[in-house]
Amino acid sequence: MTERKPIQPPETVVEVSGVWKIFGAQASAAFAAIQAEGIGKAEVLERFNAVVGVADVSLEIGRGEIFCVMGLSGSGKSTLVRHFNRLLEPTAGQILIEGTDVMALPPKALQTFRNTKIGMVFQNFALLPHRSVLDNVAMPLEIRRINKNDRLGRAARVLDIVELGAWGNKFAHELSGGMQQRVGLARALAADPDVLLMDEPFSALDPLIRRQLQDEFIKLSRVLKKTTVFITHDLDEAVRVGHRIAIMRDGRIVQIGTAEDIVMNPADDYVADFVAGISRLKVVRARAVMRPLDEYRATAGEPGADAPRVQGAEALSTLIHRAIDTAAPILVEEAGAVIGVVTRADILRTVIEGTEVS
């Protein structure tokens, strides 16, 4: 598995502050009671016949980052993402995208903002059956009143990027599910948005096709560097695709971190249960297993100069193979300098702890 490197430096593109969404005719009264009395989701439903969809969510997403939001059905992940382009109006809170207060935009400015700044990829493809693949991809540009030659030319170039250049004159029903989803992605990319919203885009596909599209999306993201909010209920998918992951439960974000952070240091029992099925072998990196060099020296002395070396980003599986070949401690390097040491005992401890969790 290729490591999903975090974006450095983290220039903030999306900033969400204290967002709440309460559904129901008495949403305002329910929110006031939550603020004044601290009542929970069940009491909100009982007293106000209202449902808390999103509860006090705050987060920041960096430029070019793939930020996965995941949770079980009903956790609030899809509700949250629909606030980013204001398909839903929040009960309270603020969302800034590229410094623009999305909630403050009047209708016409909001429409322009959606058409130019945000692209959305849905689970159900949402292709128009009476239009060709090329026309489907060009539709956002048509809405922006870009002339026909320019929009079709740009749509053709984006189809080439998703490897469907030869299918532009076909119709949606002539394409497989995986190909239709690539058309949906191409349509979102055609307008060259700053932010991509992807709501469980691959969940309706067969496992093999889904994995292939995940790989293609990862490669594409390296080239286009689009800031992406990726909604999924599948932890394996979040681990493969995301730079960071936010885990939601009952409308709240329980933990945000890299896959390694969450697997190694779950915030609570819910997160621990959630990640119990994930193998540590490809998620945990050498830098998380190692002991700092000074700490190792204090107890075991200087490691041998001929000890094997690995980079801090190497996976636990690589460390295991190195440990099979030698009993010597393994030196961990970053930027050409040794920063830590991993012993067989460290590796075994990490593996056993992972087994006990699962």
Residue frames relative to the residue before (quaternion, step in Angstrom):
aa qw qx qy qz dx dy dz
M 1.0000 0.0000 0.0000 0.0000 0.00 0.00 0.00
T 0.3761 -0.7180 0.5411 0.2241 3.56 -0.88 0.94
E 0.4588 -0.6919 0.4791 0.2850 3.56 -0.85 0.95
R 0.3357 -0.7132 0.5802 0.2049 3.55 -1.00 0.88
K 0.2133 -0.8257 0.5096 0.1148 3.57 0.00 1.25
P 0.4631 -0.6785 0.4845 0.3008 3.60 -0.91 0.84
I 0.5483 -0.6227 0.4533 0.3259 3.52 -1.18 0.63
Q 0.0134 0.7874 -0.6150 0.0396 3.57 -0.89 0.97
P 0.5419 -0.3134 -0.7714 0.1145 1.57 -1.52 1.97
P 0.5491 -0.6581 0.4050 0.3184 3.62 -1.11 0.59
E 0.0534 -0.7945 0.6048 -0.0032 3.59 0.24 1.23
T 0.3692 -0.7705 0.4789 0.2018 3.57 -0.56 1.17
V 0.1474 -0.7775 0.6085 0.0585 3.56 -0.91 1.02
V 0.7795 0.1682 -0.0775 0.5984 3.58 1.00 -0.87
E 0.0076 0.7891 -0.6131 0.0384 3.56 -0.83 1.02
V 0.0765 -0.7958 0.6004 -0.0189 3.55 -0.59 1.23
S 0.0250 -0.8229 0.5663 -0.0389 3.57 -0.73 1.07
G 0.8782 -0.1122 0.0552 0.4616 3.55 -0.73 1.14
V 0.2562 0.7976 -0.5100 0.1951 3.59 0.94 0.84
W 0.0495 -0.7607 0.6471 -0.0099 3.52 -1.01 1.03
K 0.0029 -0.7550 0.6543 0.0439 3.53 -1.23 0.59
I 0.0002 -0.7813 0.6222 -0.0500 3.53 -0.67 1.19
F 0.2488 -0.7785 0.5648 0.1140 3.56 -0.76 1.09
G 0.5941 0.5718 -0.4301 0.3676 3.55 -0.98 0.85
A 0.6436 -0.5568 0.3707 0.3719 3.55 -1.23 0.52
Q 0.7471 0.3500 -0.2033 0.5273 3.60 1.16 -0.56
A 0.1612 0.8388 -0.5079 0.1117 3.56 1.11 0.65
S 0.6605 0.5156 -0.3152 0.4455 3.60 0.92 -0.88
A 0.6659 0.4885 -0.3005 0.4772 3.57 0.94 -0.85
A 0.6327 0.5278 -0.3272 0.4626 3.57 1.03 -0.78
F 0.6568 0.5050 -0.3140 0.4637 3.57 0.94 -0.87
A 0.6318 0.5313 -0.3314 0.4568 3.60 0.99 -0.81
A 0.6647 0.4967 -0.3009 0.4700 3.58 1.01 -0.80
I 0.6090 0.5427 -0.3473 0.4626 3.57 1.07 -0.71
Q 0.6875 0.4844 -0.2780 0.4641 3.55 0.91 -0.96
A 0.7344 0.4411 -0.2413 0.4559 3.59 0.91 -0.90
E 0.8187 0.2747 -0.0964 0.4950 3.57 0.92 -0.92
G 0.3820 -0.7460 0.4690 0.2785 3.59 1.24 -0.31
I 0.2745 0.7836 -0.5197 0.2014 3.59 1.08 0.58
G 0.4607 -0.7088 0.4793 0.2358 3.54 -1.20 0.62
K 0.7718 -0.3878 0.2629 0.4299 3.52 -1.41 0.06
A 0.6702 0.5105 -0.3047 0.4442 3.58 0.91 -0.92
E 0.6833 0.4781 -0.2941 0.4669 3.59 0.95 -0.84
V 0.5808 0.5636 -0.3669 0.4586 3.58 1.14 -0.63
L 0.6642 0.4982 -0.2997 0.4699 3.57 0.94 -0.89
E 0.6873 0.4975 -0.2869 0.4447 3.58 0.90 -0.94
R 0.7595 0.4111 -0.2182 0.4544 3.59 0.81 -0.98
F 0.8216 0.2487 -0.0884 0.5053 3.58 0.94 -0.86
N 0.3448 -0.7437 0.4931 0.2914 3.58 1.31 -0.07
A 0.4981 0.6256 -0.4187 0.4303 3.55 1.06 0.91
V 0.2943 -0.7581 0.5647 0.1407 3.53 -1.19 0.69
V 0.3153 -0.7288 0.5784 0.1868 3.57 -0.89 0.97
G 0.1643 -0.8166 0.5496 0.0636 3.58 -0.46 1.23
V 0.7719 0.0390 0.0027 0.6345 3.56 1.07 -0.85
A 0.1072 -0.8284 0.5498 0.0032 3.56 -0.80 1.03
D 0.8561 -0.2132 0.1142 0.4567 3.55 -0.53 1.28
V 0.2332 0.7939 -0.5220 0.2070 3.58 0.81 1.04
S 0.0392 0.7608 -0.6460 0.0479 3.54 -0.98 0.98
L 0.1966 0.7672 -0.5909 0.1536 3.57 -0.96 0.88
E 0.2029 -0.7432 0.6199 0.1492 3.53 -1.34 0.28
I 0.1350 -0.7833 0.6047 0.0504 3.57 -1.04 0.84
G 0.3538 -0.7739 0.4961 0.1727 3.55 -0.78 1.07
R 0.6506 -0.5183 0.3859 0.3989 3.54 -1.27 0.42
G 0.8303 0.1938 -0.1715 0.4936 3.53 -0.91 0.99
E 0.5262 0.6527 -0.4019 0.3682 3.58 1.26 -0.06
I 0.2527 -0.6935 0.6461 0.1942 3.54 -1.22 0.62
F 0.0675 -0.8203 0.5666 -0.0399 3.53 -0.31 1.35
C 0.1715 -0.8121 0.5533 0.0699 3.57 -0.40 1.23
V 0.1235 -0.7472 0.6495 0.0685 3.54 -1.03 0.92
M 0.0664 0.8288 -0.5472 0.0959 3.54 -0.57 1.12
G 0.2122 0.7433 -0.6168 0.1486 3.47 -1.33 0.46
L 0.6397 -0.5150 0.3943 0.4124 3.54 -1.29 0.14
S 0.6894 -0.4401 0.3543 0.4532 3.56 -1.29 0.15
G 0.7946 0.2693 -0.2161 0.4994 3.56 -0.86 0.99
S 0.4881 0.6880 -0.4256 0.3275 3.59 1.25 0.04
G 0.5736 -0.6224 0.3664 0.3866 3.60 1.23 -0.36
K 0.4289 0.7417 -0.4458 0.2592 3.59 1.26 -0.04
S 0.6997 0.4406 -0.2814 0.4870 3.62 0.86 -0.86
T 0.5929 0.5507 -0.3587 0.4654 3.57 1.11 -0.64
L 0.6502 0.5289 -0.3174 0.4436 3.57 0.92 -0.90
V 0.7059 0.4805 -0.2950 0.4288 3.60 0.72 -1.01
R 0.6380 0.5405 -0.3337 0.4353 3.60 1.09 -0.53
H 0.5641 0.5608 -0.3969 0.4581 3.55 1.27 0.01
F 0.5793 0.6311 -0.3771 0.3518 3.58 1.11 -0.62
N 0.7651 0.2264 -0.1607 0.5810 3.59 1.12 -0.62
R 0.4988 -0.7192 0.3651 0.3172 3.53 1.32 0.49
L 0.2221 0.7216 -0.6020 0.2600 3.53 0.85 0.98
L 0.7347 0.1869 -0.1517 0.6342 3.55 1.31 -0.41
E 0.3434 -0.7146 0.5717 0.2112 3.55 -1.11 0.74
P 0.3910 -0.7331 0.4935 0.2570 3.62 -0.73 0.92
T 0.5272 -0.5939 0.4993 0.3465 3.54 -1.25 0.42
A 0.7747 -0.0947 0.0816 0.6199 3.56 1.13 -0.73
G 0.6133 0.5818 -0.4077 0.3452 3.55 -1.29 0.34
Q 0.3228 -0.7381 0.5686 0.1665 3.53 -1.35 0.12
I 0.0744 -0.7651 0.6380 0.0450 3.56 -1.16 0.74
L 0.0901 -0.7814 0.6174 0.0123 3.53 -0.77 1.12
I 0.0185 -0.7684 0.6397 0.0007 3.57 -0.94 0.94
E 0.8146 -0.0712 -0.0262 0.5751 3.54 -0.55 1.23
G 0.7179 -0.4607 0.2403 0.4634 3.57 1.06 0.80
T 0.5944 0.5672 -0.3650 0.4378 3.60 1.26 -0.13
D 0.3585 -0.7139 0.5631 0.2115 3.56 -0.87 0.98
V 0.3235 -0.7935 0.4844 0.1762 3.55 -0.13 1.33
M 0.6732 0.5233 -0.3013 0.4269 3.58 0.98 -0.80
A 0.6811 0.4985 -0.2895 0.4516 3.58 1.17 -0.44
L 0.5163 0.6705 -0.4135 0.3360 3.60 1.23 -0.17
P 0.3920 -0.6831 0.5571 0.2634 3.61 -0.95 0.82
P 0.7449 -0.4654 0.2300 0.4190 3.61 -1.17 0.50
K 0.6972 0.4692 -0.2984 0.4525 3.62 0.76 -0.92
A 0.6601 0.4936 -0.3005 0.4799 3.58 0.98 -0.86
L 0.6184 0.5393 -0.3391 0.4602 3.59 1.08 -0.71
Q 0.6417 0.5205 -0.3249 0.4601 3.59 0.97 -0.83
T 0.6527 0.5028 -0.3054 0.4775 3.57 0.97 -0.87
F 0.6371 0.5381 -0.3170 0.4518 3.55 0.98 -0.90
R 0.6613 0.5049 -0.3052 0.4632 3.57 0.91 -0.90
N 0.7050 0.4905 -0.2675 0.4369 3.57 0.92 -0.92
T 0.7782 0.3633 -0.1767 0.4808 3.58 1.09 -0.63
K 0.7797 0.3855 -0.1774 0.4605 3.58 1.01 -0.78
I 0.7994 0.2558 -0.0938 0.5355 3.57 1.11 -0.71
G 0.0972 -0.7585 0.6412 0.0638 3.55 -1.05 0.86
M 0.1269 -0.8096 0.5702 0.0583 3.58 -0.96 0.80
V 0.1429 -0.7630 0.6278 0.0579 3.54 -1.01 0.94
F 0.2262 -0.8099 0.5343 0.0862 3.54 -0.63 1.20
Q 0.6302 -0.5371 0.4131 0.3792 3.54 -1.32 0.35
N 0.7671 0.4006 -0.1975 0.4606 3.58 0.96 -0.86
F 0.5734 -0.6375 0.3405 0.3859 3.62 1.28 0.49
A 0.0310 -0.8544 0.5166 0.0476 3.63 0.93 -0.97
L 0.3110 0.7415 -0.5313 0.2669 3.59 0.93 0.89
L 0.4406 -0.6813 0.5178 0.2711 3.56 -1.12 0.67
P 0.4013 -0.7752 0.4315 0.2274 3.61 -0.46 1.18
H 0.6887 0.4868 -0.2895 0.4527 3.59 1.10 -0.58
R 0.6588 0.4685 -0.3105 0.5001 3.59 1.28 0.00
S 0.5306 -0.6059 0.4827 0.3441 3.53 -1.18 0.57
V 0.6842 -0.4511 0.3692 0.4381 3.55 -1.33 0.22
L 0.6579 0.5162 -0.3106 0.4520 3.59 0.90 -0.94
D 0.6803 0.4840 -0.2904 0.4675 3.60 0.92 -0.89
N 0.6040 0.5468 -0.3549 0.4586 3.59 1.09 -0.66
V 0.6812 0.4838 -0.2906 0.4664 3.56 0.90 -0.92
A 0.7005 0.4821 -0.2657 0.4543 3.59 1.04 -0.80
M 0.4463 0.7453 -0.4313 0.2434 3.60 1.23 -0.32
P 0.6539 0.4981 -0.3539 0.4461 3.70 0.82 -0.75
L 0.6547 0.5007 -0.3107 0.4735 3.58 1.08 -0.68
E 0.5990 0.5454 -0.3517 0.4690 3.56 1.15 -0.60
I 0.6274 0.5309 -0.3291 0.4650 3.57 1.02 -0.82
R 0.6920 0.4507 -0.2664 0.4970 3.58 1.12 -0.68
R 0.4383 -0.7408 0.4097 0.3021 3.57 1.37 0.17
I 0.2809 0.7222 -0.5629 0.2877 3.54 0.97 0.89
N 0.5506 -0.6522 0.3943 0.3405 3.59 -0.86 0.93
K 0.6878 -0.5583 0.2896 0.3625 3.51 -1.14 0.78
N 0.6664 0.5100 -0.3210 0.4390 3.61 0.82 -0.91
D 0.6745 0.4973 -0.2960 0.4583 3.57 0.93 -0.91
R 0.7000 0.4704 -0.2972 0.4477 3.57 0.84 -0.91
L 0.6588 0.4877 -0.3215 0.4740 3.61 0.98 -0.73
G 0.6219 0.5354 -0.3408 0.4587 3.57 1.08 -0.66
R 0.6727 0.4759 -0.2999 0.4807 3.57 0.96 -0.85
A 0.6311 0.5310 -0.3348 0.4557 3.58 1.01 -0.77
A 0.6387 0.5248 -0.3250 0.4594 3.59 1.00 -0.80
R 0.6534 0.5117 -0.3200 0.4569 3.60 0.98 -0.80
V 0.6597 0.4942 -0.3119 0.4726 3.59 1.00 -0.78
L 0.6118 0.5344 -0.3502 0.4663 3.60 1.06 -0.67
D 0.6130 0.5317 -0.3473 0.4701 3.58 1.07 -0.66
I 0.6335 0.5472 -0.3324 0.4345 3.57 1.00 -0.82
V 0.7462 0.3508 -0.2097 0.5255 3.60 1.01 -0.80
E 0.5109 -0.7053 0.3752 0.3175 3.56 1.30 0.48
L 0.5564 0.5665 -0.4227 0.4369 3.57 0.96 0.93
G 0.2207 0.8339 -0.4842 0.1466 3.56 1.20 0.49
A 0.6941 0.4820 -0.2769 0.4574 3.57 1.08 -0.69
W 0.6771 0.5201 -0.2739 0.4428 3.60 1.27 -0.19
G 0.3390 0.8012 -0.4538 0.1932 3.59 1.25 0.09
N 0.7369 0.4188 -0.2359 0.4753 3.61 1.01 -0.72
K 0.5218 0.6235 -0.4187 0.4045 3.59 1.28 0.07
F 0.4028 -0.6726 0.5555 0.2771 3.54 -1.37 0.14
A 0.7106 -0.5045 0.2775 0.4043 3.55 -1.21 0.58
H 0.6769 0.5152 -0.3131 0.4223 3.60 0.91 -0.88
E 0.6282 0.5352 -0.3345 0.4550 3.60 1.25 -0.25
L 0.6601 0.4952 -0.2929 0.4829 3.59 1.30 -0.11
S 0.5266 -0.5990 0.4947 0.3452 3.55 -1.22 0.50
G 0.6939 -0.4713 0.3386 0.4262 3.57 -1.29 0.23
G 0.6631 0.5072 -0.3050 0.4583 3.56 0.96 -0.86
M 0.6508 0.5003 -0.3131 0.4776 3.57 1.03 -0.77
Q 0.6303 0.5273 -0.3370 0.4595 3.60 1.01 -0.74
Q 0.6542 0.5030 -0.3258 0.4613 3.57 0.99 -0.75
R 0.6212 0.5238 -0.3402 0.4733 3.58 1.11 -0.63
V 0.6027 0.5302 -0.3539 0.4800 3.59 1.12 -0.63
G 0.6370 0.5276 -0.3240 0.4593 3.58 1.00 -0.82
L 0.6467 0.5014 -0.3093 0.4844 3.57 1.03 -0.78
A 0.6408 0.5238 -0.3213 0.4602 3.58 0.97 -0.87
R 0.6373 0.5285 -0.3310 0.4527 3.59 0.97 -0.80
A 0.6607 0.4972 -0.3112 0.4684 3.57 0.98 -0.82
L 0.6925 0.4839 -0.2742 0.4594 3.59 1.04 -0.77
A 0.5527 0.6607 -0.3909 0.3243 3.59 1.12 -0.64
A 0.6936 0.4653 -0.2733 0.4772 3.59 1.05 -0.73
D 0.3576 -0.7620 0.4663 0.2722 3.59 1.34 0.00
P 0.1124 0.8317 -0.5357 0.0930 3.61 0.73 1.02
D 0.5335 -0.6046 0.4826 0.3421 3.55 -1.27 0.36
V 0.7965 0.1814 -0.0567 0.5740 3.57 1.08 -0.79
L 0.1960 -0.7547 0.6176 0.1028 3.55 -1.03 0.90
L 0.1328 -0.7538 0.6388 0.0777 3.56 -0.98 0.91
M 0.0167 -0.8128 0.5808 -0.0431 3.59 -0.56 1.15
D 0.1173 -0.8280 0.5482 0.0091 3.55 -0.33 1.32
E 0.7870 -0.2981 0.1227 0.5260 3.56 -0.12 1.38
P 0.0625 0.8771 -0.4758 0.0187 3.60 0.87 0.89
F 0.7759 0.3492 -0.1840 0.4922 3.60 1.07 -0.61
S 0.4613 0.7428 -0.4200 0.2430 3.60 1.23 -0.14
A 0.6664 0.5025 -0.3143 0.4525 3.62 1.16 -0.44
L 0.6077 0.5950 -0.3330 0.4072 3.58 1.28 -0.12
D 0.6159 -0.5278 0.4302 0.3962 3.55 -1.28 0.38
P 0.6612 -0.5576 0.3209 0.3859 3.63 -1.04 0.71
L 0.6749 0.4925 -0.3132 0.4514 3.61 0.88 -0.86
I 0.6628 0.4869 -0.2989 0.4840 3.58 0.92 -0.93
R 0.6232 0.5542 -0.3341 0.4392 3.56 1.01 -0.81
R 0.6753 0.4870 -0.2970 0.4675 3.57 0.89 -0.92
Q 0.6327 0.5309 -0.3316 0.4560 3.58 1.01 -0.79
L 0.6795 0.4765 -0.2946 0.4737 3.58 0.95 -0.85
Q 0.5812 0.5538 -0.3742 0.4642 3.57 1.09 -0.58
D 0.6641 0.5013 -0.2994 0.4669 3.57 0.91 -0.94
E 0.6638 0.5018 -0.3078 0.4613 3.57 0.93 -0.88
F 0.6513 0.5136 -0.3212 0.4570 3.55 0.99 -0.81
I 0.6270 0.5326 -0.3363 0.4584 3.60 0.99 -0.79
K 0.6597 0.4934 -0.3064 0.4769 3.60 0.94 -0.87
L 0.6549 0.5199 -0.3051 0.4557 3.56 0.97 -0.90
S 0.6564 0.5253 -0.3185 0.4379 3.58 0.96 -0.84
R 0.6064 0.5531 -0.3572 0.4458 3.59 1.10 -0.60
V 0.6907 0.4716 -0.2704 0.4769 3.56 1.07 -0.76
L 0.7811 0.3744 -0.1847 0.4644 3.58 0.75 -1.08
K 0.2021 -0.8345 0.4914 0.1459 3.58 1.25 -0.49
K 0.2565 0.7740 -0.5318 0.2287 3.57 0.94 0.89
T 0.4366 -0.6448 0.5564 0.2898 3.55 -1.06 0.76
T 0.0306 -0.8446 0.5309 -0.0619 3.57 -0.55 1.18
V 0.1604 -0.7208 0.6657 0.1078 3.52 -1.10 0.86
F 0.0812 -0.8323 0.5466 -0.0436 3.54 -0.39 1.32
I 0.1702 -0.8024 0.5683 0.0648 3.56 -0.49 1.24
T 0.1548 0.7819 -0.5910 0.1239 3.57 -0.90 0.92
H 0.3209 -0.7119 0.5810 0.2293 3.55 -1.26 0.44
D 0.6182 0.5654 -0.3027 0.4544 3.56 1.37 -0.14
L 0.3611 -0.7626 0.4973 0.2018 3.58 -0.44 1.21
D 0.6099 0.5479 -0.3593 0.4458 3.60 1.01 -0.74
E 0.6524 0.5081 -0.3090 0.4697 3.58 0.99 -0.85
A 0.6494 0.5180 -0.3184 0.4567 3.58 0.93 -0.87
V 0.6517 0.5166 -0.3085 0.4618 3.57 0.98 -0.84
R 0.6859 0.4872 -0.2871 0.4581 3.59 0.95 -0.86
V 0.7775 0.4053 -0.1817 0.4452 3.56 0.89 -1.00
G 0.7706 0.4718 -0.2119 0.3724 3.56 0.78 -1.06
H 0.4390 -0.6183 0.5756 0.3060 3.51 -1.29 0.48
R 0.7740 -0.0020 0.0114 0.6331 3.56 1.04 -0.88
I 0.2549 -0.7590 0.5883 0.1136 3.53 -1.27 0.56
A 0.1362 -0.7399 0.6513 0.0985 3.55 -1.12 0.79
I 0.1831 -0.7797 0.5913 0.0943 3.58 -0.78 1.02
M 0.1569 -0.8076 0.5667 0.0448 3.56 -0.76 1.14
R 0.0274 0.7582 -0.6513 0.0155 3.50 -1.27 0.63
D 0.8506 -0.0204 -0.0201 0.5250 3.59 -0.85 1.01
G 0.7482 -0.4327 0.2120 0.4560 3.55 0.95 0.93
R 0.6843 0.4600 -0.2779 0.4929 3.59 1.25 -0.20
I 0.4152 -0.6493 0.5636 0.2973 3.55 -1.24 0.44
V 0.2861 -0.7837 0.5364 0.1278 3.54 -0.66 1.19
Q 0.8004 -0.0922 0.1017 0.5836 3.58 0.96 -0.85
I 0.1029 -0.7524 0.6473 0.0664 3.54 -1.19 0.71
G 0.3618 0.7221 -0.5394 0.2381 3.56 -0.93 0.87
T 0.6375 -0.4573 0.4113 0.4640 3.53 -1.29 -0.12
A 0.6721 -0.4677 0.3658 0.4423 3.57 -1.26 0.27
E 0.6453 0.5262 -0.3136 0.4565 3.57 0.98 -0.85
D 0.6288 0.5370 -0.3336 0.4526 3.60 0.94 -0.86
I 0.7202 0.4704 -0.2560 0.4410 3.53 0.81 -1.08
V 0.6657 0.4951 -0.3059 0.4670 3.59 0.98 -0.80
M 0.7298 0.4344 -0.2423 0.4691 3.58 0.92 -0.90
N 0.8167 0.1323 -0.0350 0.5606 3.61 1.03 -0.75
P 0.0436 -0.8242 0.5645 0.0109 3.63 0.49 1.12
A 0.5294 -0.6792 0.4192 0.2876 3.56 -0.97 0.94
D 0.8014 -0.0457 0.0526 0.5941 3.60 1.08 -0.65
D 0.7416 -0.4109 0.2857 0.4467 3.55 -1.31 -0.01
Y 0.6013 0.5642 -0.3629 0.4341 3.59 1.07 -0.69
V 0.6800 0.4653 -0.2901 0.4867 3.59 0.87 -0.93
A 0.6240 0.5443 -0.3422 0.4441 3.59 0.98 -0.81
D 0.6579 0.4838 -0.3055 0.4896 3.59 0.96 -0.83
F 0.6303 0.5637 -0.3253 0.4232 3.55 1.02 -0.87
V 0.7802 0.3427 -0.1718 0.4943 3.59 0.89 -0.93
A 0.3757 0.7739 -0.4576 0.2247 3.58 1.29 0.01
G 0.7136 0.4740 -0.2626 0.4440 3.59 1.06 -0.70
I 0.5653 0.6049 -0.3879 0.4051 3.58 1.25 -0.10
S 0.3995 -0.7060 0.5332 0.2401 3.56 -0.82 1.00
R 0.4220 -0.7103 0.5078 0.2438 3.55 -0.96 0.88
L 0.5029 0.7170 -0.4117 0.2520 3.57 1.15 -0.53
K 0.7981 0.2683 -0.1459 0.5193 3.60 0.96 -0.80
V 0.6230 0.5443 -0.3388 0.4481 3.57 1.28 -0.11
V 0.7198 0.4317 -0.2408 0.4873 3.57 0.91 -0.98
R 0.2506 -0.7864 0.5565 0.0951 3.55 -0.94 0.99
A 0.6944 -0.4970 0.3313 0.4013 3.52 -1.25 0.49
R 0.6478 0.5452 -0.3334 0.4146 3.58 0.96 -0.81
A 0.6633 0.4920 -0.3074 0.4728 3.61 1.19 -0.49
V 0.6838 0.4829 -0.2734 0.4738 3.60 1.18 -0.52
M 0.6231 0.6115 -0.3305 0.3586 3.57 1.06 -0.82
R 0.3400 -0.6411 0.6314 0.2733 3.46 -1.46 0.22
P 0.5554 -0.6049 0.4327 0.3719 3.62 -0.94 0.75
L 0.6305 -0.5849 0.3577 0.3639 3.57 -1.04 0.81
D 0.6680 0.5027 -0.3139 0.4501 3.61 0.86 -0.89
E 0.6391 0.5218 -0.3253 0.4620 3.59 1.00 -0.80
Y 0.6507 0.5071 -0.3185 0.4669 3.59 0.96 -0.84
R 0.6502 0.5296 -0.3201 0.4408 3.59 0.90 -0.91
A 0.6539 0.5489 -0.3170 0.4131 3.58 0.99 -0.85
T 0.7714 0.3482 -0.1833 0.5001 3.59 1.08 -0.63
A 0.8150 0.2510 -0.0976 0.5130 3.58 1.04 -0.72
G 0.5429 -0.6254 0.4098 0.3823 3.58 1.21 -0.09
E 0.7217 -0.4322 0.3251 0.4321 3.52 -1.36 -0.16
P 0.4052 -0.6954 0.5240 0.2785 3.63 -0.82 0.88
G 0.6031 -0.5929 0.3942 0.3597 3.55 -1.11 0.63
A 0.5525 -0.6364 0.4297 0.3243 3.56 -1.04 0.78
D 0.7088 0.4417 -0.2594 0.4851 3.59 1.17 -0.57
A 0.3447 0.7508 -0.4981 0.2633 3.62 1.23 0.29
P 0.5497 -0.6074 0.4451 0.3617 3.63 -1.05 0.63
R 0.2207 -0.7852 0.5704 0.0966 3.55 -1.15 0.66
V 0.0419 -0.7629 0.6446 0.0283 3.53 -1.18 0.68
Q 0.5138 -0.6055 0.5037 0.3401 3.54 -1.32 0.32
G 0.6464 -0.5557 0.3676 0.3719 3.56 -1.17 0.57
A 0.6824 0.4983 -0.2822 0.4543 3.58 1.17 -0.58
E 0.4492 0.6930 -0.4653 0.3185 3.61 1.21 -0.05
A 0.4869 -0.6870 0.4689 0.2665 3.56 -1.04 0.86
L 0.6641 -0.5032 0.3863 0.3956 3.53 -1.29 0.44
S 0.6063 0.5663 -0.3556 0.4303 3.60 1.04 -0.72
T 0.6371 0.5141 -0.3246 0.4738 3.60 1.04 -0.73
L 0.6388 0.5268 -0.3267 0.4556 3.57 0.97 -0.83
I 0.6270 0.5366 -0.3410 0.4501 3.59 1.00 -0.78
H 0.6623 0.4954 -0.3121 0.4676 3.59 0.92 -0.86
R 0.6381 0.5123 -0.3319 0.4694 3.60 1.01 -0.72
A 0.6690 0.5120 -0.2975 0.4492 3.57 0.99 -0.86
I 0.5809 0.5643 -0.3741 0.4519 3.59 1.18 -0.48
D 0.7141 0.4763 -0.2481 0.4491 3.55 1.00 -0.88
T 0.8149 0.0744 -0.0125 0.5747 3.60 1.10 -0.55
A 0.3950 -0.7009 0.5454 0.2350 3.54 -1.19 0.66
A 0.4977 0.6753 -0.4166 0.3502 3.57 1.29 -0.19
P 0.5689 -0.5689 0.4478 0.3900 3.59 -1.15 0.45
I 0.3494 -0.7307 0.5537 0.1933 3.56 -1.15 0.70
L 0.3160 -0.7571 0.5444 0.1751 3.57 -0.79 1.02
V 0.2324 -0.7657 0.5890 0.1132 3.56 -1.00 0.90
E 0.1404 -0.8180 0.5572 0.0286 3.56 -0.77 1.12
E 0.0141 -0.7380 0.6735 0.0384 3.51 -1.32 0.54
A 0.8488 -0.0148 -0.0216 0.5280 3.59 -0.83 1.01
G 0.7392 -0.4571 0.2226 0.4416 3.56 0.98 0.92
A 0.6926 0.4370 -0.2798 0.5010 3.60 1.24 -0.06
V 0.4657 -0.6568 0.5149 0.2944 3.59 -1.09 0.72
I 0.0958 -0.8282 0.5518 0.0175 3.58 -0.68 1.10
G 0.8256 0.0033 0.0185 0.5639 3.59 1.20 -0.30
V 0.3206 -0.7259 0.5827 0.1754 3.50 -1.39 0.12
V 0.1298 -0.7659 0.6262 0.0663 3.55 -1.09 0.82
T 0.1561 -0.7807 0.5998 0.0804 3.55 -0.87 0.97
R 0.6843 -0.4472 0.3599 0.4496 3.56 -1.28 0.15
A 0.6329 0.5422 -0.3313 0.4424 3.59 1.01 -0.84
D 0.6305 0.5307 -0.3326 0.4584 3.59 1.00 -0.81
I 0.6644 0.5084 -0.2981 0.4597 3.57 0.95 -0.93
L 0.6714 0.4999 -0.2994 0.4580 3.57 0.88 -0.96
R 0.6335 0.5384 -0.3292 0.4477 3.57 1.00 -0.83
T 0.6643 0.5056 -0.3009 0.4610 3.58 0.94 -0.88
V 0.6602 0.5027 -0.3046 0.4676 3.59 0.95 -0.86
I 0.6778 0.4980 -0.2977 0.4515 3.58 0.89 -0.95
E 0.6380 0.5193 -0.3345 0.4598 3.59 0.96 -0.79
G 0.6386 0.5217 -0.3155 0.4696 3.56 1.04 -0.76
T 0.6489 0.5143 -0.3124 0.4656 3.57 1.02 -0.80
E 0.6599 0.5134 -0.3142 0.4498 3.56 0.99 -0.82
V 0.6179 0.5446 -0.3354 0.4573 3.56 1.09 -0.76
S 0.7355 0.4199 -0.2324 0.4783 3.54 0.92 -0.96
